[in-house]
Every structure is written in structure tokens, then in C-alpha cells.
Amino acid sequence: MEGIGEILPRVLRRMGVQRQVRLARAQAAFSEACGEYLRAHVRVVAVEGSALVVACAHPAIAHQLQMEAVPLLEAVNRAAGPPPLRRMRFVTEG
């Protein structure tokens, strides 16, 4: 008998919501990993290929997040699942 871990990805793919679920998992994991202070100033807006697209309120915040990219991406990848996200791309949110 198959477990939920084997069945769920197939069901999500058939329903056509696999990408939305992956984005939601990435958003939640990133929000948790970036910490309370930064959480108010950033948000994940998309997953594009191997890039996590993050909107930032200010370029200085994007710079800070870039310096912390490795642990942030590790946390997101644990939650979002394969294929792995390898980089973050930043956009300014006004």
C-alpha cells in the first residue's frame, strides 16, 4: 500500500495545482526562516524555474537577504520539495 507521500504529488499534478502548492509552501517556509523583523518587509511572489522571486520594500533588505541566501534557500527547499531552488531574485515593492 502506498503512503500519502507517494500519492499526494500525483494527485496535485492531476488537479493542476502542484505549482500553487509549491509556491504556498515556499512562501510559508521563507516567512518563517527570514525572521520576524524582515517578515514585515518581504514576501515571496513567485517560483520561476530554479529561482525564488522575493519582493522587498527596500534594496538594503534585498542585500541583507542575499547575504543569507544559503540558509534561507535550504529552509525553503526542505518545505517546497524538488526540484531545488538554487537562487533568489529580488524585486522592489513600492
Secondary structure by P-SEA (a helix, b strand, c coil): cccccccaaaaaaaaccaaaaaaaaaaaaaaaaaccccccccccccccccbbbbbbccaaaaaaaaaaaaaaaaaaaaccccccccbbbbbbcc
